[in-house]
Amino acid sequence: MRANKLVVELFSLAILSGSLVACSKNASNSKPQSMQNMKINTTKSNSKSNIFTDDDYNAIVDEKNSTVLDLSDIYNLKAENVSISGNIITISSEGTYILTGVLEEGQIIVNAKDEDKVRLVLKEVSITSSKGSPILVKNASKTIITLASNTNNKLELKGDFGKEKNKDSVIFSNSDLSFNGTGILNLFSSYGRGIVSQDKVVFVDGKYALETSGNSVTSKNSVAIADGKYYIKAGDNGTALKVDGEENKGRVYIQNGDFDIFAGKDGINSNSNITINNGNINIKSKDNGIESENIDIRGGDTKVVSKDDGVFASSKEDTKTDTLYIRINGGKVNVFSEKNGLNSKGDIYIEGGETFVESLNNENSAIRYEGNAKITGGTFVGIGGDSKIKSFGDLSTQGSVLLYFPESTKEDLQLIDDFGRTLIEYKPTSEYKSVILSIKDFRLNKRYKLVAGDQTLDVFLDKLNYKSAKVNEK
């Protein structure tokens, strides 16, 4: 009942609007699609072909040349390269295996050759286990999980294993994992993690509801998402998307998609790079919203509400501070943090897009950095208290102002030029005293007014970085 209710809540709006792909439930009766058409249907942009491969996109299922496993009738199952021991089904060779039916207290184990690619098609399947991962990939070159069109699938881990032999995840793989198809996957883990791979994790399409106690998606190499819809709820000890790779590994790449993320720790965390090209991303976290060594936001609509820093560029190695950065050059970014809004142990670059930042704690700032902060384009509005304030540095080429109101206010903020035109208006959600503001229309040696309710600050922009507020550079 919990799974069905969650699916209705998450996807009923999409169904009513007709945005979900309508396909026949019976693959044998559906019209075949070319690989090219499949790519166009599953994602709007395929420019990063080096990240996503052809077999990542291929969600076509040929039932005649596939092995169908009815889990509701496990004792009568007989198939080549499939062995059964109790409620455990082991697949030992490459191929396509269609899973359907209900399996209680069972497991699907993939233990194929190093060069084998195995595809698991989830077609109205439900697997629960309290003894280990419902899907366990011991060995394969790559495992592709396809969510069959118009199907609702459920995987649940009920046991509490700590991190004993990686039994604490719903799906565990020692090699690459890829997800495609347009169906629905509900994944639950009341005591542990969700999807774990010792290598890459790729999502091309589909609709996912992940509810876990620990990390929801974890990889030792990278997580790449082309498109799809994601509801992710990680518990008090959990990060929604977590990549912790060695050497140069550790990337999160989001090409597109709709995300609602709730996390007890970080929303998205990587030890190397996080890139957001497009998509609608909403993050609510009890720690940092987005954290990595390098953070690139190039487009889309990203909203972060965090108990700690909103967007945080940091490293486990103090010696790497000169390579750390936050870079925003497109899209719309809204950050509401109880500490620093944008915080970098290195640099901050604002090159385009629209960025709005609120720091809700008087002891922190809308932006904080240890290297340089440079604005060369776009719109930036940052509001906060009056205790610790930093603005953009002298390397900037676009004008900015750092201003301080005498009284705290929650009034709408307006920037007005000397002709009385409103150049920008911002509606804050919290009280503020300090304002950092930059727009492409700023011109040197021009007069402006910054208005908040009955408080007005006059500005004569005689230099690119105008400051009238108290500045604390520490």
C-alpha positions in Angstrom: 0.0 0.0 0.0 2.8 2.4 0.8 4.4 2.0 -2.6 1.1 2.4 -4.5 0.2 5.5 -2.5 3.6 7.1 -3.1 3.4 6.4 -6.8 0.0 8.0 -7.0 1.2 11.1 -5.2 4.3 11.5 -7.3 3.1 10.8 -10.7 -0.6 11.3 -10.9 -0.1 14.9 -12.1 2.0 13.7 -15.0 -0.5 11.0 -15.9 -3.3 13.5 -15.9 -1.4 15.9 -18.1 -0.5 13.1 -20.5 3.2 13.7 -20.1 4.0 10.0 -19.4 4.8 7.9 -22.4 1.8 5.7 -23.4 2.9 2.3 -24.7 1.4 -1.1 -24.9 2.0 -3.3 -21.8 2.6 -6.2 -24.2 6.0 -5.8 -25.7 5.2 -8.4 -28.4 2.2 -6.3 -29.7 4.1 -3.0 -29.7 5.6 -1.5 -32.8 9.4 -1.7 -33.0 11.4 1.5 -32.6 14.8 2.3 -34.1 17.7 3.1 -31.8 17.7 6.6 -33.1 14.1 7.2 -32.2 14.6 5.6 -28.8 17.3 8.1 -28.0 15.1 11.0 -29.0 12.2 9.8 -26.9 14.2 9.2 -23.8 16.1 12.5 -23.5 16.1 15.9 -25.2 19.9 16.2 -25.5 22.5 13.6 -26.4 25.5 15.9 -26.7 27.4 14.0 -24.0 27.8 10.8 -26.0 31.0 10.0 -24.2 29.1 9.7 -20.9 26.0 7.8 -22.2 26.5 4.8 -24.5 24.1 3.2 -27.0 23.2 0.4 -24.7 22.4 2.9 -22.0 19.6 4.3 -24.2 18.4 1.0 -25.7 15.2 0.1 -23.9 13.7 -2.0 -26.6 12.7 -5.4 -25.3 12.5 -8.4 -27.7 10.5 -10.9 -25.7 10.9 -13.7 -28.2 14.7 -13.6 -27.6 14.5 -13.0 -23.9 14.2 -15.2 -20.9 10.9 -14.6 -18.9 11.1 -15.3 -15.2 7.8 -15.4 -13.4 8.8 -14.9 -9.8 5.3 -15.8 -8.5 6.0 -19.3 -9.7 9.6 -19.7 -8.7 9.4 -23.5 -8.1 8.4 -24.2 -11.6 11.0 -21.9 -13.2 13.4 -23.6 -15.7 15.6 -21.6 -17.9 19.0 -21.8 -19.5 21.8 -20.0 -17.5 19.4 -19.6 -14.5 19.7 -21.6 -11.3 17.4 -21.6 -8.3 18.2 -22.3 -4.7 15.3 -21.7 -2.4 14.1 -18.1 -3.1 17.4 -17.1 -4.7 17.6 -16.9 -8.5 21.1 -16.7 -10.0 21.8 -15.6 -13.6 25.1 -16.8 -14.9 25.3 -15.5 -18.5 24.7 -12.5 -20.7 21.2 -11.9 -22.2 17.9 -10.2 -21.4 15.8 -11.5 -18.5 12.3 -10.3 -18.0 11.2 -10.3 -14.3 7.6 -10.3 -13.4 5.4 -11.3 -10.4 6.1 -11.2 -6.7 9.0 -12.7 -4.8 9.0 -12.4 -1.0 12.2 -13.0 0.9 14.1 -13.6 -2.3 17.1 -12.4 -4.3 18.1 -12.0 -7.9 21.9 -12.5 -8.2 23.9 -11.8 -11.4 27.1 -13.8 -11.5 28.2 -13.8 -15.1 31.5 -13.6 -16.9 33.7 -10.5 -16.9 32.7 -9.6 -20.4 29.0 -10.3 -20.1 26.3 -7.6 -20.3 23.1 -8.6 -18.5 19.8 -6.8 -18.9 17.1 -7.2 -16.2 13.7 -6.0 -17.4 11.4 -5.1 -14.5 7.8 -5.7 -15.6 5.3 -5.4 -12.8 7.7 -7.0 -10.4 7.9 -6.9 -6.6 10.9 -8.2 -4.7 11.4 -7.9 -0.9 14.2 -9.3 1.2 15.4 -9.2 4.8 18.5 -11.4 4.1 20.4 -9.2 1.6 20.1 -7.1 -1.5 17.0 -7.9 -3.6 19.2 -7.4 -6.6 22.9 -8.3 -6.2 25.4 -8.1 -9.1 28.4 -10.1 -8.1 30.0 -10.1 -11.5 29.3 -8.8 -15.0 30.8 -6.3 -17.4 27.6 -4.2 -17.1 24.0 -4.7 -15.8 21.2 -2.7 -17.4 17.9 -2.5 -15.6 15.0 -1.6 -17.9 11.7 -0.3 -16.5 9.1 -1.7 -18.8 6.6 0.9 -20.1 3.4 1.4 -18.1 4.7 -0.8 -15.2 5.0 -0.2 -11.5 7.8 -2.0 -9.8 8.9 -2.4 -6.2 12.2 -3.4 -4.5 12.5 -3.4 -0.8 15.2 -4.3 1.7 13.7 -5.0 5.2 16.8 -6.2 7.1 19.3 -4.2 9.1 22.9 -5.2 8.2 24.9 -2.1 8.9 27.5 -2.3 6.1 28.1 -6.0 6.4 29.5 -7.3 3.1 27.4 -4.6 1.3 24.2 -6.3 2.2 22.7 -3.1 3.4 21.6 -1.8 -0.1 18.5 -2.6 -2.2 20.6 -2.9 -5.4 24.3 -3.7 -5.1 26.7 -4.1 -8.0 30.4 -4.7 -8.3 30.4 -3.2 -11.8 28.6 -0.7 -14.0 24.8 -0.2 -13.5 22.5 1.5 -16.0 18.8 2.3 -15.7 16.5 3.0 -18.6 12.9 2.6 -19.8 9.8 4.7 -19.0 8.3 2.6 -16.1 8.2 3.3 -12.4 10.6 2.0 -9.7 9.8 2.2 -6.0 12.8 1.4 -3.9 12.7 1.2 -0.1 15.3 0.6 2.6 14.3 1.3 6.1 17.7 0.6 7.6 20.2 0.9 4.8 21.2 2.3 1.4 19.4 2.3 -1.9 21.5 1.8 -5.1 25.2 1.1 -4.7 27.8 0.5 -7.4 31.5 -0.1 -7.1 31.8 1.5 -10.5 29.5 3.8 -12.6 25.7 4.4 -12.2 23.8 5.8 -15.2 20.1 6.8 -15.4 18.7 7.5 -18.9 15.0 7.7 -18.2 12.2 6.4 -15.9 10.4 7.5 -12.8 11.9 6.7 -9.4 10.8 6.9 -5.8 13.7 6.1 -3.5 13.2 6.1 0.2 16.3 5.1 2.2 17.8 5.3 5.7 21.3 5.8 4.3 22.6 7.1 1.0 20.0 6.7 -1.8 22.5 6.4 -4.7 26.2 5.7 -4.1 29.0 5.1 -6.6 32.7 4.7 -6.5 33.2 6.1 -9.9 30.4 8.4 -11.2 26.7 9.0 -11.4 25.3 10.3 -14.7 21.7 11.2 -15.3 20.3 12.0 -18.8 16.6 12.5 -17.9 13.8 11.1 -15.8 11.7 12.0 -12.7 13.2 11.4 -9.2 11.7 11.6 -5.7 14.6 10.9 -3.3 14.3 10.8 0.4 17.5 9.9 2.4 17.3 9.5 6.1 19.2 11.3 8.9 22.4 9.4 7.9 21.9 9.7 4.2 23.0 11.7 1.2 20.7 11.5 -1.9 23.4 11.3 -4.6 26.9 10.3 -3.3 30.1 9.7 -5.3 33.3 8.9 -3.5 35.9 7.9 -6.1 39.6 7.5 -6.1 42.1 9.5 -8.1 40.2 11.5 -10.7 37.0 9.6 -10.3 34.0 11.0 -8.5 31.8 12.9 -10.9 28.1 13.6 -10.8 26.7 14.7 -14.1 23.1 15.8 -14.6 22.0 16.5 -18.2 18.3 16.9 -17.5 15.4 15.6 -15.3 13.1 16.6 -12.5 14.3 16.0 -8.9 12.7 16.4 -5.5 15.4 15.6 -3.0 15.1 15.4 0.8 18.3 14.5 2.7 19.4 14.1 6.3 22.9 14.9 5.2 24.0 16.4 1.9 21.7 16.6 -1.1 24.4 15.9 -3.8 28.0 15.1 -2.8 31.0 14.3 -4.9 34.7 14.2 -4.1 35.6 15.6 -7.6 33.0 17.4 -9.8 29.3 18.1 -9.9 27.9 19.4 -13.3 24.3 20.5 -13.8 23.5 21.2 -17.4 19.7 21.4 -17.2 16.7 20.1 -15.3 14.5 21.1 -12.4 16.3 20.3 -9.1 14.8 20.9 -5.7 17.0 20.0 -2.7 16.1 20.2 1.0 19.0 19.0 3.2 20.0 19.0 6.9 23.7 19.5 5.9 25.1 21.0 2.7 22.9 21.2 -0.4 25.5 20.6 -3.0 29.1 19.8 -2.1 32.2 18.9 -4.3 35.6 20.1 -5.2 34.4 21.7 -8.5 30.7 22.7 -9.0 29.5 23.8 -12.5 25.9 24.9 -12.9 25.3 25.6 -16.6 21.5 25.7 -16.9 18.2 24.5 -15.5 16.4 25.6 -12.4 18.1 24.7 -9.1 16.7 25.4 -5.7 18.6 24.5 -2.5 17.2 24.9 1.1 19.9 23.8 3.6 20.7 23.8 7.3 24.4 24.2 6.5 26.0 25.8 3.4 23.9 25.9 0.3 26.6 25.2 -2.3 30.0 24.3 -0.9 33.3 23.8 -2.8 35.7 21.9 -0.6 38.2 19.1 -0.5 39.5 16.5 1.9 43.0 17.7 1.0 43.8 21.2 2.3 46.6 21.5 -0.3 44.0 21.5 -3.1 42.3 24.8 -2.3 43.8 26.6 -5.3 41.8 24.2 -7.6 38.4 24.5 -5.9 35.6 26.5 -7.4 31.9 27.2 -7.8 31.0 28.3 -11.3 27.5 29.4 -12.4 27.2 30.4 -16.1 23.5 29.7 -16.9 20.1 28.7 -15.6 18.4 29.9 -12.4 19.8 29.2 -9.0 18.0 29.9 -5.7 19.8 29.2 -2.4 18.3 29.5 1.1 20.9 28.5 3.7 21.1 28.7 7.5 24.9 29.3 7.0 26.7 30.5 3.9 24.9 30.5 0.7 27.8 30.0 -1.7 30.9 28.9 0.1 34.1 28.0 -1.6 37.5 27.0 -0.1 38.8 28.3 -3.4 37.1 30.6 -6.0 33.6 31.6 -7.0 32.8 32.5 -10.7 29.4 34.0 -11.7 29.4 34.2 -15.5 25.7 34.1 -16.4 22.3 33.0 -15.4 20.3 34.3 -12.5 21.5 33.6 -8.9 19.6 34.5 -5.8 21.0 33.7 -2.4 19.7 34.2 1.1 21.9 33.5 4.2 19.5 33.1 7.2 22.2 33.3 9.9 23.7 36.7 10.9 27.1 35.0 11.5 27.4 33.9 7.9 27.2 35.5 4.4 25.5 35.1 1.1 28.9 34.4 -0.4 32.1 33.3 1.3 35.4 32.3 -0.3 39.1 31.8 0.4 40.4 32.5 -3.1 38.7 35.0 -5.4 35.1 35.9 -6.3 34.7 37.1 -9.9 31.5 38.2 -11.6 31.6 38.7 -15.4 27.9 38.2 -16.4 24.4 37.3 -15.3 22.3 38.5 -12.4 23.2 38.1 -8.8 21.3 39.0 -5.6 22.6 38.0 -2.2 21.1 39.0 1.1 22.1 38.3 4.7 23.0 39.8 8.1 25.7 42.3 9.0 28.2 40.3 10.9 30.3 38.6 8.1 30.1 40.1 4.7 32.1 39.4 1.5 31.5 40.7 -2.0 33.0 40.2 -5.4 36.7 40.8 -5.9 38.7 43.2 -8.2 39.0 40.6 -11.0 35.3 41.2 -11.8 34.3 42.8 -15.1 30.6 43.4 -14.3 29.6 46.0 -11.8 28.4 45.0 -8.3 27.4 46.8 -5.1 27.6 45.7 -1.5 25.2 47.8 0.6 24.0 47.8 4.2 20.6 48.9 5.4 20.4 50.6 8.8 17.5 48.4 9.9 16.7 44.8 9.3 13.9 44.3 6.8 11.9 41.7 5.0 10.5 44.1 2.4 10.8 43.5 -1.3 14.1 44.7 -2.7 14.2 47.1 -5.8 17.0 48.5 -7.8 15.9 51.7 -9.6 18.0 53.8 -12.1 18.1 57.6 -12.3 15.2 57.5 -14.8 13.0 55.9 -12.2 13.0 52.5 -14.0 13.0 49.3 -11.9 15.9 47.3 -13.1 15.4 44.3 -10.8 13.0 43.3 -8.0 13.5 40.5 -5.5 11.0 39.2 -3.0 12.9 37.8 0.0 11.8 35.0 2.3 13.8 36.2 5.3 15.0 39.3 7.1 18.2 40.9 5.9 20.5 43.9 6.3 23.2 43.5 3.8 22.8 43.2 0.0 25.2 42.1 -2.7 23.8 42.9 -6.1 25.1 42.7 -9.7 23.3 43.0 -13.0 24.6 43.3 -16.6 22.9 46.8 -16.9 25.1 48.4 -14.3 27.0 51.3 -15.8 29.9 53.2 -14.3 29.3 56.8 -13.2 25.6 56.3 -13.1 23.2 56.8 -10.1 21.0 54.1 -8.6 18.6 53.7 -5.7 18.3 50.5 -3.7 14.9 50.4 -2.0 13.5 48.1 0.7 10.2 49.4 2.1 10.7 52.9 3.5 14.5 52.5 3.4 16.4 53.9 0.5 20.2 53.8 -0.3 21.7 56.1 -2.9 24.5 54.7 -5.0 26.8 56.5 -7.4 28.7 53.7 -9.2 32.1 55.2 -9.5 33.9 51.8 -9.5 33.0 48.3 -10.5 32.9 47.0 -7.0 31.0 49.6 -5.0 31.0 49.0 -1.2 29.2 50.9 1.5 28.7 48.1 3.9 31.0 46.9 6.6 33.4 44.3 5.0 34.8 41.4 6.8 37.3 39.5 4.7 38.1 36.8 7.2 
